[in-house]
Structure formats: C-alpha cells, structure tokens
C-alpha cells in the first residue's frame, strides 16, 4: 500500500480577507468614478484662472480718507500672500518762495540849481520888453474905447428890436390860442362873404399857407407865403381877404407885455362849393 502525503486544507481566513479587500477596493473605485463623473472637454493648460494684479500709483497713496478702506481691500486681494509693507506718504512739494520784484532804480536827478544860478538863467533867457511910446498908449486907449462903444451900440440895437413871437395851429398856450382862434374866425367870415369871383367862375380849389405879422394894435405889418396853392388867382384872393379883414383886435395885456410882433402861420383852403376855411 503506497503512502500519500497528507492533504492540506486551504487557509480560509486568508482567502476571505483577500476577497474582502478586493470588494472594498472595487467599491472605492466605483464611488470615485460616479462621484466625480467623466468630462470629455478637458480644458487646456493655458485656460487656468489668472490672478489680476492691481497697480496703485503713488498719487493713490495720498487718496482721501474715505478711500483708504477700498485701497486696503484692493491690496489684500491682489497680493494675499505677501502684502506690501506700509509706505511712507510722499512729502508735499515745497512751496515756492516768491521773490519780490526788484524795483527799478530811480533815474538820477540833477541837483537843483541854486537860487542865484536860477535867477541868473532867468535873466539871461528873458527877452527885453520894449517900452511903448506915448502915441502907442493913446492908440490903444482909443481902440478900447471904440470897442466898448460898438458893444454898447449892438446891445442897444438888440434891445430896441421888436419882440417877435410865432404861433400856429399847434400852439397850446391859452392866451395865444384864444387870440388866434378869434383872428381865424374873422378871416373866414370875411372870405366867405367875399369869395373870389375867379375861383367861383373857374371852379378852382386849393390849399396855401400864409404867415401874417401883426403889430400890438392889430395892424398888419407883413404877409408872406409859406406855400403857394399853385393858382395865382387863389393866392391873390387869400392875401386880399386877409387885408380886407384888417384891422384886427389889439393884443391883450398878457401878449402885449412880452410880444411886439405876432406871426400867425395858418393853412387856408378854398373848397369846392365856394367855401374858405382856415386850418
């Protein structure tokens, strides 16, 4: 009878431990795979997130107090690992010193001349005045007397001139307007009673302006045409009517005290229908 080696039973404990280890490893791999997931669009290496750096100029170091917190926050975000050391504030610019302008040097003045020298110069530069003769003095006196006489005569002649006053339809002073109104009414009345026959026969009409000068007693001194009617028959008839209505009323005391000659300038119109009117 042959001898056979004894059969060794497998170590069940080691096999079980191996299976358990494989199951745990498989479970871990499945967890990692399903927890993270698969991505087909793997980003390139150059698309890694960049870090923005903020450069702060020296002027920003001297910002207003209300901006200090914001600047400090920017510094902490830009460089979190190595914060910049505190910098000393820049020294303010020195205030320029104003140099007063140098006043211009006064021009040298010449020394004043001594009184004796000034008097001597005045004597030397003054021309000698000729002494007028007796005949020259007499001639000058006569000329002055003649000039004074001429001035007195001119003043006397001016004062002797008649005081003249001109009035017209636009005059508003009561005493002159009242006298003129009465004068115009008299001329119209006489003219309509004695209407010119030539104007009636030829059926003429027209307008003319006359300046009639009256003295203080109401007498006519002069008649002048300011504007003609264009018809000689009407012009002659107007002058004839004014002279026919004279004499006129004397000046009232208020007019006589200040006027010697009164000029009345009015428009006379010969109308169709044989009627004369003053305007």
Residue frames relative to the residue before (quaternion, step in Angstrom):
aa qw qx qy qz dx dy dz
X 1.0000 0.0000 0.0000 0.0000 0.00 0.00 0.00
X 0.3457 -0.7604 0.5160 0.1898 3.46 -0.73 1.15
X 0.4291 -0.6941 0.5244 0.2432 3.43 -1.34 0.57
X 0.1384 -0.7691 0.6204 0.0669 3.59 -0.97 0.87
X 0.5026 -0.6500 0.4661 0.3280 3.49 -1.08 0.79
X 0.5606 -0.6174 0.4237 0.3535 3.43 -1.08 0.57
X 0.4399 -0.6973 0.5100 0.2450 3.65 -1.03 0.82
X 0.2704 -0.7706 0.5609 0.1357 3.55 -0.89 1.18
X 0.3663 -0.7224 0.5430 0.2216 3.57 -0.70 0.95
X 0.5312 -0.6470 0.4414 0.3230 3.62 -0.96 0.85
X 0.5050 -0.6363 0.4991 0.3015 3.47 -1.28 0.66
X 0.2622 -0.8069 0.5110 0.1376 3.53 -0.14 1.31
X 0.6282 0.5544 -0.3663 0.4048 3.57 0.92 -0.60
X 0.6638 0.4900 -0.3122 0.4710 3.64 0.94 -0.74
X 0.6418 0.5204 -0.3298 0.4566 3.59 1.00 -0.74
X 0.6523 0.5111 -0.3176 0.4608 3.50 0.96 -0.82
X 0.6516 0.5165 -0.3235 0.4516 3.55 0.95 -0.80
X 0.6433 0.5216 -0.3268 0.4552 3.59 0.98 -0.73
X 0.6517 0.5072 -0.3203 0.4642 3.56 0.95 -0.87
X 0.6582 0.5090 -0.3175 0.4549 3.53 0.90 -0.83
X 0.6433 0.5166 -0.3299 0.4587 3.56 0.98 -0.77
X 0.6487 0.5093 -0.3258 0.4623 3.60 0.98 -0.78
X 0.6479 0.5169 -0.3221 0.4575 3.57 0.97 -0.83
X 0.6523 0.5058 -0.3190 0.4658 3.58 0.94 -0.83
X 0.6613 0.5018 -0.3172 0.4586 3.57 0.95 -0.87
X 0.6446 0.5172 -0.3223 0.4617 3.55 1.01 -0.84
X 0.6483 0.5201 -0.3184 0.4559 3.58 0.97 -0.85
X 0.6467 0.5153 -0.3241 0.4595 3.61 0.97 -0.81
X 0.6633 0.4983 -0.3191 0.4581 3.57 0.93 -0.85
X 0.6517 0.5031 -0.3289 0.4626 3.58 0.95 -0.81
X 0.6378 0.5346 -0.3316 0.4444 3.61 1.00 -0.77
X 0.6687 0.4939 -0.3019 0.4667 3.53 0.94 -0.90
X 0.6617 0.5173 -0.3188 0.4392 3.58 0.94 -0.88
X 0.7421 0.4048 -0.2418 0.4764 3.60 0.78 -0.96
X 0.6239 0.5353 -0.3568 0.4437 3.61 1.09 -0.49
X 0.7353 0.3920 -0.2284 0.5035 3.62 0.88 -0.88
X 0.2901 -0.7685 0.5210 0.2320 3.61 0.88 -0.83
X 0.4758 -0.6597 0.5143 0.2719 3.48 -1.41 0.23
X 0.0832 -0.7704 0.6311 0.0356 3.65 -1.09 0.78
X 0.2796 -0.7769 0.5463 0.1406 3.50 -0.82 1.08
X 0.7079 0.4093 -0.2669 0.5100 3.59 1.15 -0.56
X 0.0777 -0.8073 0.5851 -0.0005 3.50 0.18 1.31
X 0.3996 -0.7315 0.4873 0.2605 3.61 -0.59 1.03
X 0.5235 -0.6281 0.4609 0.3450 3.57 -1.02 0.67
X 0.6577 -0.5389 0.3701 0.3742 3.46 -1.30 0.39
X 0.6765 0.5105 -0.3170 0.4258 3.59 1.05 -0.68
X 0.6313 0.5441 -0.3535 0.4249 3.67 1.20 -0.16
X 0.3046 0.7526 -0.5252 0.2548 3.56 1.17 0.44
X 0.5754 -0.5970 0.4120 0.3778 3.62 -0.99 0.65
X 0.3141 -0.7551 0.5545 0.1538 3.52 -1.01 0.96
X 0.3740 -0.7015 0.5675 0.2145 3.50 -1.26 0.48
X 0.2910 -0.7696 0.5468 0.1552 3.60 -0.64 1.18
X 0.1838 -0.7668 0.6101 0.0776 3.49 -0.92 1.01
X 0.1954 -0.7752 0.5945 0.0866 3.58 -0.87 0.97
X 0.2101 -0.7742 0.5900 0.0917 3.53 -0.70 1.17
X 0.1627 -0.7880 0.5909 0.0584 3.55 -0.74 1.05
X 0.3628 -0.7422 0.5263 0.2011 3.56 -0.71 1.14
X 0.6784 -0.5042 0.3546 0.3997 3.48 -1.31 0.31
X 0.6167 0.5666 -0.3500 0.4196 3.57 1.10 -0.72
X 0.6500 0.5236 -0.3242 0.4452 3.56 1.15 -0.68
X 0.5432 0.6103 -0.4049 0.4105 3.55 1.24 -0.31
X 0.7219 0.3836 -0.2183 0.5329 3.54 1.19 -0.61
X 0.2377 0.7911 -0.5298 0.1921 3.59 1.09 0.70
X 0.6780 -0.4857 0.3696 0.4097 3.48 -1.34 0.23
X 0.6491 -0.5404 0.3506 0.4046 3.63 -1.11 0.52
X 0.6624 0.5211 -0.3354 0.4210 3.62 0.95 -0.71
X 0.6760 0.4692 -0.2995 0.4829 3.64 1.25 -0.25
X 0.4418 0.7190 -0.4568 0.2813 3.61 1.21 -0.05
X 0.6551 0.5160 -0.3251 0.4460 3.59 0.92 -0.84
X 0.6592 0.5081 -0.3191 0.4532 3.59 0.94 -0.86
X 0.6589 0.4935 -0.3208 0.4683 3.61 0.95 -0.79
X 0.6426 0.5153 -0.3379 0.4554 3.58 0.97 -0.75
X 0.6437 0.5186 -0.3250 0.4595 3.57 1.02 -0.75
X 0.6341 0.5176 -0.3355 0.4663 3.58 1.02 -0.75
X 0.6441 0.5168 -0.3322 0.4557 3.61 0.94 -0.78
X 0.6804 0.4903 -0.3058 0.4507 3.60 0.93 -0.85
X 0.6617 0.4914 -0.3137 0.4715 3.60 1.07 -0.64
X 0.6804 0.5023 -0.3055 0.4375 3.57 0.91 -0.90
X 0.8153 0.0765 -0.0089 0.5739 3.59 0.82 -0.87
X 0.0657 -0.8502 0.5215 0.0297 3.58 0.30 1.20
X 0.7012 0.4896 -0.2852 0.4328 3.62 1.00 -0.73
X 0.8090 0.1291 -0.0525 0.5710 3.57 0.97 -0.80
X 0.1253 -0.8181 0.5561 0.0758 3.64 0.20 1.15
X 0.5355 -0.6343 0.4586 0.3172 3.51 -1.10 0.81
X 0.4894 -0.6350 0.4965 0.3328 3.55 -1.01 0.67
X 0.6000 -0.5672 0.4215 0.3750 3.53 -1.18 0.61
X 0.2474 -0.7740 0.5698 0.1224 3.48 -0.88 1.00
X 0.4962 -0.6414 0.4963 0.3099 3.50 -1.08 0.66
X 0.5025 -0.6457 0.4663 0.3363 3.64 -0.91 0.81
X 0.5543 -0.6241 0.4416 0.3289 3.46 -1.08 0.85
X 0.5008 -0.6525 0.4811 0.3033 3.51 -1.01 0.81
X 0.4991 -0.6586 0.4586 0.3269 3.62 -0.91 0.81
X 0.5903 -0.5799 0.4302 0.3609 3.49 -1.18 0.68
X 0.4990 -0.6533 0.4651 0.3285 3.58 -0.90 0.78
X 0.4823 -0.6592 0.5005 0.2869 3.52 -1.05 0.86
X 0.4130 -0.7154 0.4915 0.2759 3.58 -0.69 1.02
X 0.3843 -0.7127 0.5434 0.2216 3.50 -0.97 0.85
X 0.3440 -0.7410 0.5481 0.1795 3.51 -0.91 1.01
X 0.2183 -0.7738 0.5855 0.1040 3.47 -0.76 1.07
X 0.3836 -0.7312 0.4979 0.2651 3.63 -0.49 1.04
X 0.5260 -0.6412 0.4465 0.3359 3.57 -1.00 0.80
X 0.4850 -0.6596 0.4979 0.2860 3.44 -1.10 0.77
X 0.3791 -0.7325 0.5040 0.2565 3.62 -0.54 1.04
X 0.5284 -0.6341 0.4487 0.3427 3.55 -1.03 0.77
X 0.5163 -0.6433 0.4731 0.3096 3.44 -1.06 0.75
X 0.4536 -0.6840 0.4862 0.3001 3.60 -0.81 0.90
X 0.5359 -0.6243 0.4635 0.3289 3.47 -1.11 0.79
X 0.5149 -0.6438 0.4573 0.3336 3.52 -0.89 0.77
X 0.2484 -0.7680 0.5779 0.1203 3.51 -0.85 1.02
X 0.4837 -0.6662 0.4895 0.2874 3.40 -1.04 0.85
X 0.5632 -0.6116 0.4414 0.3374 3.49 -1.01 0.71
X 0.5041 -0.6588 0.4515 0.3287 3.60 -0.87 0.88
X 0.5069 -0.6590 0.4681 0.2995 3.43 -1.04 0.84
X 0.5420 -0.6186 0.4621 0.3317 3.48 -1.06 0.62
X 0.6366 -0.5530 0.3604 0.3988 3.62 -1.06 0.60
X 0.6519 0.5170 -0.3332 0.4436 3.53 0.93 -0.75
X 0.6664 0.4931 -0.3065 0.4678 3.58 0.99 -0.83
X 0.6413 0.5163 -0.3323 0.4601 3.63 0.98 -0.84
X 0.6528 0.5054 -0.3204 0.4645 3.58 0.92 -0.80
X 0.6466 0.5129 -0.3242 0.4623 3.54 1.00 -0.76
X 0.6501 0.5058 -0.3241 0.4652 3.60 0.98 -0.79
X 0.6460 0.5141 -0.3285 0.4588 3.60 0.95 -0.83
X 0.6528 0.5048 -0.3212 0.4646 3.54 0.96 -0.75
X 0.6760 0.4995 -0.3054 0.4475 3.55 0.98 -0.78
X 0.7346 0.4302 -0.2504 0.4611 3.64 0.97 -0.81
X 0.5969 0.5728 -0.3761 0.4172 3.64 1.12 -0.33
X 0.3655 -0.7320 0.5351 0.2104 3.50 -0.90 1.04
X 0.5025 -0.6524 0.4669 0.3223 3.56 -0.94 0.66
X 0.3407 -0.7431 0.5460 0.1834 3.57 -0.89 0.99
X 0.4007 -0.7176 0.5054 0.2628 3.54 -0.82 0.98
X 0.4314 -0.6840 0.5265 0.2624 3.55 -1.05 0.71
X 0.3782 -0.7390 0.4979 0.2508 3.63 -0.59 1.10
X 0.4714 -0.6690 0.5047 0.2748 3.49 -1.17 0.69
X 0.6766 -0.4854 0.3605 0.4203 3.55 -1.29 0.21
X 0.6372 0.5292 -0.3335 0.4503 3.60 1.01 -0.76
X 0.6389 0.5216 -0.3296 0.4594 3.58 1.02 -0.76
X 0.6508 0.5144 -0.3171 0.4597 3.57 0.95 -0.82
X 0.6493 0.5082 -0.3169 0.4688 3.58 0.99 -0.81
X 0.6509 0.5211 -0.3160 0.4527 3.60 0.98 -0.85
X 0.6522 0.5047 -0.3187 0.4672 3.57 0.98 -0.80
X 0.6460 0.5221 -0.3242 0.4527 3.56 0.96 -0.78
X 0.6540 0.5060 -0.3111 0.4684 3.58 0.99 -0.82
X 0.6459 0.5199 -0.3241 0.4556 3.59 1.00 -0.81
X 0.6539 0.5009 -0.3166 0.4704 3.59 0.97 -0.80
X 0.6471 0.5127 -0.3229 0.4627 3.58 1.00 -0.77
X 0.6531 0.5115 -0.3147 0.4614 3.59 0.99 -0.81
X 0.6403 0.5221 -0.3202 0.4636 3.57 1.01 -0.82
X 0.6540 0.5045 -0.3148 0.4675 3.57 0.96 -0.82
X 0.6492 0.5101 -0.3201 0.4646 3.59 1.02 -0.77
X 0.6428 0.5189 -0.3295 0.4571 3.59 0.99 -0.77
X 0.6432 0.5139 -0.3260 0.4647 3.59 0.97 -0.80
X 0.6572 0.5045 -0.3167 0.4618 3.58 0.91 -0.84
X 0.6548 0.5094 -0.3178 0.4591 3.59 0.98 -0.79
X 0.6473 0.5127 -0.3270 0.4596 3.58 0.97 -0.79
X 0.6503 0.5031 -0.3187 0.4716 3.57 0.98 -0.81
X 0.6546 0.5094 -0.3151 0.4613 3.58 0.98 -0.81
X 0.6539 0.5055 -0.3196 0.4634 3.58 0.96 -0.82
X 0.6502 0.5137 -0.3243 0.4564 3.57 0.98 -0.80
X 0.6751 0.4897 -0.2977 0.4645 3.55 0.97 -0.83
X 0.6698 0.4951 -0.3044 0.4621 3.57 1.14 -0.55
X 0.5065 0.6408 -0.4354 0.3784 3.60 1.23 -0.20
X 0.5222 -0.6365 0.4518 0.3435 3.59 -1.03 0.67
X 0.4328 -0.6754 0.5356 0.2638 3.53 -1.07 0.77
X 0.1142 -0.8262 0.5517 0.0068 3.54 -0.52 1.23
X 0.0743 -0.7753 0.6270 0.0172 3.51 -1.17 0.73
X 0.2062 -0.7765 0.5882 0.0925 3.58 -0.94 0.96
X 0.0039 -0.7833 0.6211 -0.0275 3.56 -0.89 1.01
X 0.0676 -0.7830 0.6180 0.0187 3.56 -1.26 0.51
X 0.7631 -0.3644 0.2607 0.4657 3.55 -1.29 -0.20
X 0.6707 0.4969 -0.3045 0.4588 3.61 1.17 -0.44
X 0.4598 0.6834 -0.4547 0.3389 3.62 1.24 -0.03
X 0.1562 -0.8204 0.5480 0.0479 3.57 -0.83 1.02
X 0.4884 0.6473 -0.4560 0.3666 3.62 1.18 -0.18
X 0.5327 -0.7104 0.3512 0.2970 3.53 -0.60 1.18
X 0.7012 0.4832 -0.3091 0.4234 3.62 0.69 -0.97
X 0.6787 0.4525 -0.2968 0.4965 3.60 1.03 -0.70
X 0.6490 0.5151 -0.3278 0.4539 3.61 0.93 -0.79
X 0.6514 0.5142 -0.3229 0.4550 3.58 1.00 -0.75
X 0.6592 0.4932 -0.3132 0.4734 3.60 0.93 -0.86
X 0.6632 0.5052 -0.3121 0.4556 3.61 0.92 -0.85
X 0.6319 0.5364 -0.3428 0.4420 3.60 0.95 -0.75
X 0.6601 0.4875 -0.3046 0.4836 3.61 0.97 -0.82
X 0.6394 0.5250 -0.3294 0.4550 3.59 1.02 -0.78
X 0.6595 0.5015 -0.3071 0.4682 3.64 0.91 -0.90
X 0.6436 0.5281 -0.3326 0.4430 3.59 0.93 -0.82
X 0.6552 0.5036 -0.3225 0.4616 3.61 0.98 -0.76
X 0.6519 0.5003 -0.3253 0.4679 3.62 0.94 -0.82
X 0.6454 0.5126 -0.3302 0.4601 3.63 0.92 -0.80
X 0.6624 0.5118 -0.3179 0.4452 3.58 0.90 -0.86
X 0.6789 0.4689 -0.2924 0.4834 3.58 0.91 -0.89
X 0.6666 0.5205 -0.3118 0.4330 3.61 0.93 -0.79
X 0.6766 0.4728 -0.3030 0.4764 3.59 0.96 -0.77
X 0.6471 0.4934 -0.3278 0.4800 3.61 1.13 -0.55
X 0.7747 0.2371 -0.1221 0.5734 3.57 1.16 -0.61
X 0.0548 0.8288 -0.5525 0.0698 3.56 0.79 1.01
X 0.5300 -0.6631 0.4126 0.3303 3.61 -0.85 0.92
X 0.4930 -0.6849 0.4607 0.2752 3.53 -0.93 0.97
X 0.6221 0.5470 -0.3495 0.4377 3.61 1.02 -0.73
X 0.6648 0.4888 -0.3098 0.4723 3.58 0.96 -0.80
X 0.6435 0.5098 -0.3265 0.4684 3.57 1.07 -0.72
X 0.6876 0.4993 -0.2856 0.4432 3.57 0.90 -0.94
X 0.7717 0.3404 -0.1789 0.5065 3.58 0.86 -0.95
X 0.3822 -0.7450 0.4676 0.2833 3.58 1.30 0.09
X 0.2272 0.7954 -0.5195 0.2141 3.58 0.88 1.03
X 0.0013 0.7625 -0.6470 -0.0035 3.53 -1.21 0.62
X 0.2148 0.7753 -0.5699 0.1669 3.55 -1.07 0.67
X 0.3305 -0.7247 0.5770 0.1808 3.51 -1.40 0.19
X 0.0171 0.7895 -0.6119 0.0448 3.56 -1.01 0.87
X 0.2859 -0.7385 0.5879 0.1653 3.56 -1.29 0.43
X 0.0935 -0.7951 0.5992 0.0063 3.57 -0.84 1.08
X 0.1940 -0.7215 0.6504 0.1370 3.53 -1.27 0.64
X 0.0618 -0.8104 0.5821 -0.0237 3.57 -0.45 1.26
X 0.1981 -0.7790 0.5884 0.0879 3.58 -0.77 1.12
X 0.0946 -0.7970 0.5965 0.0036 3.57 -0.78 1.13
X 0.3743 -0.6971 0.5655 0.2327 3.55 -1.12 0.74
X 0.7318 -0.4534 0.2805 0.4245 3.56 -1.29 0.21
X 0.6953 0.4616 -0.2853 0.4713 3.60 1.10 -0.57
X 0.6062 -0.5938 0.3397 0.4055 3.61 1.29 0.12
X 0.4985 0.6504 -0.4324 0.3762 3.58 1.26 0.07
X 0.4915 -0.6485 0.4991 0.2978 3.57 -1.23 0.58
X 0.2115 -0.7725 0.5875 0.1152 3.57 -0.87 0.99
X 0.7975 -0.1205 0.1107 0.5807 3.61 0.94 -0.77
X 0.1368 -0.7441 0.6475 0.0915 3.53 -1.34 0.53
X 0.0090 0.8012 -0.5963 0.0496 3.57 -0.73 1.06
X 0.4150 -0.6876 0.5422 0.2470 3.52 -1.22 0.70
X 0.2411 -0.7364 0.6171 0.1373 3.54 -0.93 0.96
X 0.7764 -0.0599 0.0551 0.6250 3.56 1.12 -0.77
X 0.3462 -0.7450 0.5375 0.1905 3.56 -0.90 0.98
X 0.5186 -0.6366 0.4803 0.3084 3.55 -1.26 0.47
X 0.5027 -0.6399 0.4319 0.3889 3.55 1.20 -0.42
X 0.7005 0.3408 -0.2489 0.5755 3.59 1.29 -0.06
X 0.4138 -0.7268 0.4883 0.2494 3.57 -0.61 1.12
X 0.6164 0.5557 -0.3550 0.4304 3.60 1.03 -0.71
X 0.6790 0.4718 -0.2972 0.4775 3.61 0.97 -0.78
X 0.6322 0.5253 -0.3403 0.4567 3.62 1.00 -0.76
X 0.6768 0.4784 -0.2985 0.4732 3.58 0.87 -0.91
X 0.6449 0.5233 -0.3284 0.4499 3.59 0.98 -0.79
X 0.6373 0.5270 -0.3370 0.4500 3.62 0.99 -0.74
X 0.6582 0.4892 -0.3126 0.4793 3.60 0.90 -0.87
X 0.6497 0.5224 -0.3165 0.4526 3.57 0.94 -0.85
X 0.6546 0.5077 -0.3177 0.4613 3.62 0.94 -0.80
X 0.6479 0.5124 -0.3240 0.4613 3.64 0.95 -0.85
X 0.6802 0.4647 -0.2961 0.4834 3.59 0.91 -0.83
X 0.6303 0.5432 -0.3367 0.4408 3.60 1.02 -0.69
X 0.6873 0.4897 -0.2834 0.4556 3.61 1.07 -0.72
X 0.5386 0.6134 -0.4102 0.4066 3.64 1.23 -0.21
X 0.5818 -0.1524 -0.7924 -0.1018 1.51 -2.33 0.98
X 0.4163 -0.6957 0.5333 0.2413 3.48 -1.25 0.50
X 0.7008 -0.4666 0.3239 0.4315 3.55 -1.28 0.17
X 0.5238 -0.6232 0.4703 0.3407 3.61 -1.01 0.71
X 0.6176 -0.5520 0.4047 0.3874 3.54 -1.24 0.44
X 0.4815 -0.6240 0.5207 0.3281 3.58 -1.07 0.63
X 0.6857 -0.4971 0.3285 0.4180 3.57 -1.22 0.38
X 0.6486 0.5369 -0.3302 0.4266 3.60 0.96 -0.77
X 0.6810 0.4439 -0.2832 0.5090 3.60 1.12 -0.64
X 0.6559 0.5363 -0.3208 0.4235 3.59 0.94 -0.86
X 0.6311 0.5594 -0.3406 0.4156 3.60 1.05 -0.66
X 0.8067 0.2488 -0.1227 0.5218 3.60 1.11 -0.48
X 0.7581 0.3065 -0.1766 0.5478 3.61 1.23 -0.10
X 0.2191 -0.7629 0.5964 0.1199 3.55 -1.02 0.93
X 0.7798 0.1150 -0.0488 0.6135 3.58 1.07 -0.78
X 0.1448 -0.7948 0.5877 0.0435 3.54 -0.80 1.10
X 0.1832 -0.7763 0.5986 0.0737 3.56 -0.73 1.16
X 0.0933 -0.7832 0.6145 0.0190 3.56 -0.74 1.15
X 0.0747 -0.7955 0.6013 -0.0056 3.57 -0.59 1.21
X 0.1342 0.7961 -0.5710 0.1487 3.54 -0.53 1.25
X 0.4290 -0.6669 0.5514 0.2592 3.52 -1.34 0.45
X 0.1229 -0.7783 0.6143 0.0419 3.55 -0.94 1.02
X 0.0832 -0.8134 0.5757 -0.0107 3.54 -0.87 1.03
X 0.2346 -0.7335 0.6267 0.1191 3.51 -0.95 1.07
X 0.1536 -0.8294 0.5361 0.0344 3.55 -0.40 1.27
X 0.5892 -0.5313 0.4460 0.4143 3.59 -1.20 0.37
X 0.6920 0.4122 -0.3331 0.4902 3.55 -0.96 0.88
X 0.4735 -0.7105 0.4176 0.3108 3.54 1.33 0.33
X 0.4948 0.6285 -0.4493 0.3977 3.55 0.73 1.11
X 0.2041 -0.7653 0.6044 0.0859 3.57 -1.03 0.96
X 0.0265 0.7940 -0.6057 0.0444 3.56 -0.94 0.93
X 0.2962 -0.7474 0.5718 0.1635 3.54 -1.15 0.70
X 0.1180 -0.7976 0.5902 0.0382 3.57 -0.97 0.87
